[in-house]
Amino acid sequence: MLTIAIAKGRLQQDALELLARAGVRASREALASRRLAVEDEGGRCRFVFVKPADVPVYVEHGIADCGVVGRDVLLESGADVLQPLDLKIAYCRIAVAAREDAGIGRAGVLHVATKYPRIAARHFGSRGVPVEIIELSGSVELAPVTGLADCIVDLVETGRTLAENGLVVVETITESTARFVVNRASYQLKAAAVGEIIRALGRAVEERGKGA
């Protein structure tokens, strides 16, 4: 049996629907329960539902053989896991945003509020821009409005939240979609089962893309 860690939240439902297309589905009763670990109807897989940031941890340490999580989380975590498949769901951008009148290109230390300190530090560091990273756990859009930071680095989907708080995207750092990740040992020791689900998911991604 494969254990698959699935990120709770915005991509959970799309991930479960894609897995169902691939022939791996849990019953409605199981999914409607408060259980954090449920088996699929065929008894081939077990789903564990964890916070997005915890998916790479579970997979890297082998508690889960596989996982579904956003590329943004993987980039931030730096976890040593395999990424054999882009699931092409939960699309968003990791972007720098600021007030239109912020003038963030000025000389001096740039104050950056973010939930992604590693991504932000790497991005500005690669450009030789001195920064002070201010790590926040929520509502980062408030930081430039209140004067806590010059700009933010955050996920952007529609851009509506930014606009409603008087912010605009200054630049896109990278794009993010959900990825199917695999533990390195599981990829070898459970090669048949892992290979089967990767192929099935690959077909499901293609069918979904065609609107089938």
C-alpha positions as CSV (number, residue, x, y, z in Angstrom):
1,M,0.0,0.0,0.0
2,L,1.2,3.5,-0.9
3,T,0.8,6.3,1.5
4,I,0.0,9.6,-0.2
5,A,0.3,12.9,1.7
6,I,-2.1,15.5,0.3
7,A,-1.9,19.2,1.1
8,K,-5.0,20.5,2.8
9,G,-6.6,23.7,1.6
10,R,-6.9,25.2,-1.8
11,L,-5.6,22.3,-3.9
12,Q,-7.0,19.4,-1.9
13,Q,-10.3,18.9,-3.8
14,D,-8.6,19.2,-7.2
15,A,-5.9,16.7,-6.1
16,L,-8.6,14.2,-5.0
17,E,-10.5,14.6,-8.3
18,L,-7.3,14.0,-10.3
19,L,-6.5,11.0,-8.2
20,A,-10.0,9.7,-8.8
21,R,-9.5,10.1,-12.5
22,A,-6.4,8.0,-12.1
23,G,-8.5,5.2,-10.4
24,V,-7.5,6.0,-6.8
25,R,-10.5,7.3,-4.8
26,A,-11.7,7.3,-1.3
27,S,-15.4,7.0,-0.4
28,R,-17.5,10.1,0.2
29,E,-18.2,8.9,3.7
30,A,-14.4,8.6,4.5
31,L,-13.7,12.0,3.0
32,A,-16.6,13.6,4.9
33,S,-15.3,12.3,8.2
34,R,-12.8,14.1,10.4
35,R,-10.2,11.4,9.9
36,L,-6.8,12.6,8.7
37,A,-5.9,9.2,7.2
38,V,-8.2,7.3,5.0
39,E,-7.8,4.4,2.5
40,D,-9.0,4.4,-1.1
41,E,-11.8,2.1,-2.1
42,G,-9.4,-0.4,-3.8
43,G,-7.2,-0.7,-0.7
44,R,-4.1,0.2,-2.7
45,C,-3.4,3.6,-1.2
46,R,-3.8,5.5,2.0
47,F,-4.3,9.3,2.0
48,V,-3.0,11.4,4.8
49,F,-4.1,15.1,4.9
50,V,-1.6,17.5,6.3
51,K,-0.7,21.2,6.1
52,P,1.0,22.1,2.8
53,A,4.3,22.9,4.5
54,D,4.3,19.4,6.1
55,V,3.9,17.4,2.8
56,P,7.6,17.6,1.8
57,V,8.6,16.6,5.4
58,Y,6.4,13.5,5.4
59,V,7.6,12.5,2.0
60,E,11.3,13.2,2.5
61,H,11.3,11.2,5.8
62,G,9.5,8.3,4.2
63,I,6.3,8.5,6.4
64,A,4.5,9.1,3.1
65,D,5.7,7.4,-0.1
66,C,4.3,10.2,-2.3
67,G,2.6,13.5,-2.0
68,V,0.7,16.3,-3.7
69,V,1.8,19.8,-2.9
70,G,2.4,23.2,-4.6
71,R,5.8,24.0,-6.2
72,D,5.9,27.1,-4.0
73,V,6.1,24.9,-0.9
74,L,8.8,22.7,-2.5
75,L,10.9,25.7,-3.4
76,E,10.6,27.2,0.1
77,S,11.3,23.9,1.9
78,G,14.2,22.7,-0.2
79,A,13.2,19.1,0.6
80,D,15.1,16.3,-1.1
81,V,12.2,14.6,-2.9
82,L,11.6,13.5,-6.5
83,Q,9.2,15.5,-8.6
84,P,8.2,13.2,-11.5
85,L,5.0,14.9,-12.5
86,D,3.5,18.4,-12.9
87,L,-0.2,18.0,-12.1
88,K,-1.1,21.3,-13.8
89,I,-3.6,22.3,-11.1
90,A,-3.6,25.1,-8.5
91,Y,-1.8,27.5,-10.8
92,C,-0.5,30.7,-9.2
93,R,2.5,33.0,-9.3
94,I,5.1,33.8,-6.7
95,A,5.4,37.6,-7.1
96,V,6.8,40.8,-5.6
97,A,4.1,43.3,-5.0
98,A,4.1,46.8,-3.6
99,R,2.1,50.1,-3.6
100,E,2.2,51.8,-7.0
101,D,4.0,54.8,-5.4
102,A,6.4,52.8,-3.4
103,G,9.5,53.3,-5.5
104,I,11.1,50.1,-4.3
105,G,14.1,50.4,-6.7
106,R,15.6,53.2,-4.5
107,A,18.9,52.7,-2.8
108,G,19.1,51.3,0.7
109,V,17.9,48.1,2.4
110,L,14.6,46.8,1.1
111,H,12.1,45.6,3.7
112,V,10.3,42.5,2.4
113,A,7.4,40.9,4.2
114,T,6.6,37.3,3.2
115,K,5.6,33.8,4.1
116,Y,8.4,32.6,1.9
117,P,11.7,33.9,3.5
118,R,13.9,31.5,1.6
119,I,12.4,32.3,-1.8
120,A,12.5,36.0,-1.1
121,A,16.1,35.9,0.1
122,R,17.3,33.9,-2.9
123,H,15.5,36.1,-5.3
124,F,16.9,39.4,-4.0
125,G,20.2,37.9,-3.1
126,S,20.8,36.8,-6.7
127,R,20.4,40.4,-7.8
128,G,22.6,41.8,-5.1
129,V,19.8,43.7,-3.5
130,P,20.2,44.2,0.3
131,V,17.0,43.1,2.1
132,E,15.6,42.7,5.5
133,I,13.2,39.8,5.5
134,I,10.2,40.2,7.7
135,E,8.5,36.8,8.1
136,L,4.7,36.8,8.6
137,S,2.3,33.9,8.8
138,G,-0.7,35.7,7.3
139,S,-2.2,38.9,5.7
140,V,1.1,39.9,4.2
141,E,-0.7,42.4,2.1
142,L,-1.2,44.6,5.2
143,A,2.6,45.1,5.6
144,P,3.1,47.7,2.9
145,V,-0.2,49.4,3.8
146,T,0.9,49.9,7.4
147,G,4.5,50.8,6.6
148,L,5.9,47.5,8.1
149,A,7.5,46.7,4.7
150,D,8.3,48.2,1.3
151,C,7.0,45.2,-0.6
152,I,5.9,41.6,-0.2
153,V,6.7,38.3,-1.8
154,D,3.6,36.1,-1.9
155,L,1.4,33.9,-4.0
156,V,-0.8,35.6,-6.5
157,E,-3.8,33.9,-8.1
158,T,-6.3,36.5,-9.5
159,G,-4.6,39.6,-8.0
160,R,-7.9,40.7,-6.5
161,T,-6.6,40.8,-2.9
162,L,-3.6,42.9,-4.0
163,A,-5.8,45.3,-5.8
164,E,-8.2,45.7,-2.9
165,N,-5.3,46.6,-0.7
166,G,-3.8,49.1,-3.1
167,L,-0.9,46.9,-4.3
168,V,0.3,45.9,-7.7
169,V,2.6,43.1,-9.0
170,V,6.1,44.5,-9.5
171,E,7.5,41.3,-10.9
172,T,6.9,37.6,-11.1
173,I,9.6,35.5,-9.5
174,T,8.3,32.1,-10.8
175,E,5.1,30.2,-11.5
176,S,3.7,27.4,-9.3
177,T,1.5,24.4,-9.9
178,A,0.8,21.3,-7.8
179,R,3.4,18.6,-8.1
180,F,3.3,14.8,-7.5
181,V,6.4,14.1,-5.3
182,V,7.9,10.8,-4.3
183,N,10.3,9.7,-1.6
184,R,13.6,8.6,-3.1
185,A,13.6,5.2,-1.3
186,S,10.0,4.5,-2.2
187,Y,10.7,5.2,-5.8
188,Q,13.2,2.2,-5.8
189,L,11.6,-0.1,-3.2
190,K,8.0,0.3,-4.4
191,A,8.9,0.9,-8.1
192,A,5.9,-1.0,-9.5
193,A,3.2,0.7,-7.4
194,V,4.8,4.1,-7.8
195,G,5.3,3.8,-11.5
196,E,1.7,2.7,-11.9
197,I,0.3,5.7,-10.1
198,I,2.6,8.1,-12.0
199,R,1.5,6.7,-15.3
200,A,-2.2,6.8,-14.3
201,L,-1.9,10.3,-13.1
202,G,-0.1,11.4,-16.2
203,R,-3.0,10.1,-18.3
204,A,-5.5,11.8,-16.0
205,V,-3.6,15.1,-16.4
206,E,-3.7,14.8,-20.2
207,E,-7.4,13.9,-20.2
208,R,-8.2,16.9,-17.8
209,G,-6.3,19.2,-20.1
210,K,-8.4,18.1,-23.1
211,G,-11.6,18.6,-21.1
212,A,-12.4,14.9,-21.1
